[in-house]
Structure formats: C-alpha cells, structure tokens
Amino acid sequence: MNHHDHDHDHHDHAHGHGCSGGCCGGGGCASRKTAAPLTAEEIEFLKQLAQTPYLPLARFVLKSTKSNHFESVALAPVHLKDKTDSMEMVKSMGAVLKSLEERGFLTLDYEEPLENGNYSEYENSDLYAYFKETVAQAENHDDYLYDIPDLEHGSIALTYAGQQAIIEMDQKRQ
C-alpha cells in the first residue's frame, strides 16, 4: 500500500512540477511552440501587424447551387499586399500566417471580418478574377458540384503572445 501511495505522490509531484509556471494553461502551452526561431517573413509580418493590429483576410470558397450544404475552401488564408499578387505570393504569405497562428502570435478569423475593412482589393484582385473564371469554366460540366465562387471576408489580429514577441524583438534591437 505504501508503495502505491509513493507512486501516486510521485506522479502528483511530477505532474505538478511539469505544469507549474503555466505550461498547461494561460497561454503557456503556446509558448512551447514559439521556441523555434521566427523566419524573416514572420518577423516582417509581425512588425506590420504591430503597426495595424487588425488586417483584412479572405478565403476563396466554392459553393453549389445544387445544395447549400456543399462548400469547399479552395484557397485560405489569403492576405494580399497588392491586388496583383500571384498565387505563389499568396500561398507563401498563407504559410507565414498559418505558422504564426500555430505559434499563437495571431488569430485568423472568418467569423468576424473588419467592420471598416476595405475588401475591394480582394474582390478586384487578379487572383480572385482567375478563381471566378475557373469556376465559370467548370460550371458547364454536369458532374461538377461547385458552381459558385465566393469570397469570405475575415480578419487577422495580433494576440498577447504576438505583442510580447514584438516587444522582445524591439528590446533586442536596442
């Protein structure tokens, strides 16, 4: 019986020790993911986000006239620097955004677009025009389910962890 109690106490101690300091909550778990150094692109984007804490975001979605239950995300996340951005540029930026989101530095939210966000650059972008054209061409095929191109608006927001990372970068530069 004592042996069992000892193991139990040891387990509690190990668990308590392992999670003290907030590693199991309060954003501490996210900090484990932040251990890898940021890329130059990630640093550049965080600095941009520090200047404007909320930025527009979009995703290209395929929908169907056959059923409103059919929906497929064709491209996300989409953050444009310019309406002429290429597919390669958008995918590269998307990878940066996903990495920063996984590390807990920012959020990508399609439920809350920016109230005063200017999404006209997205609607008038070369890439969205190409997307709409591609869907229109596929529309003629009876077996093609998705026949409505849609642009869903979203927002990028800096998190507390992202703000802390920027503060640390600024302190290292001084």
Residue, then its C-alpha position, 0 to 999 in steps of 0.5 A: m500500500n505504501h508503495h502505491d501511495h509513493d507512486h501516486d505522490h510521485h506522479d502528483h509531484a511530477h505532474g505538478h512540477g511539469c505544469s507549474g509556471g503555466c505550461c498547461g494553461g494561460g497561454g503557456c502551452a503556446s509558448r512551447k511552440t514559439a521556441a523555434p526561431l521566427t523566419a524573416e517573413e514572420i518577423e516582417f509580418l509581425k512588425q506590420l501587424a504591430q503597426t495595424p493590429y487588425l488586417p483584412l483576410a479572405r478565403f476563396v470558397l466554392k459553393s453549389t447551387k445544387s445544395n447549400h450544404f456543399e462548400s469547399v475552401a479552395l484557397a485560405p488564408v489569403h492576405l494580399k499586399d497588392k491586388t496583383d499578387s500571384m498565387e505563389m505570393v499568396k500561398s507563401m504569405g498563407a504559410v507565414l500566417k498559418s505558422l504564426e497562428e500555430r505559434g499563437f502570435l495571431t488569430l485568423d478569423y472568418e467569423e468576424p471580418l473588419e467592420n471598416g475593412n476595405y475588401s475591394e482589393y480582394e474582390n478586384s484582385d487578379l487572383y480572385a478574377y482567375f478563381k471566378e473564371t475557373v469556376a465559370q469554366a467548370e460550371n458547364h460540366d454536369d458532374y461538377l458540384y461547385d458552381i459558385p465562387d465566393l469570397e469570405h471576408g475575415s480578419i487577422a489580429l495580433t494576440y498577447a503572445g504576438q505583442q510580447a514577441i514584438i516587444e522582445m524583438d524591439q528590446k533586442r534591437q536596442 
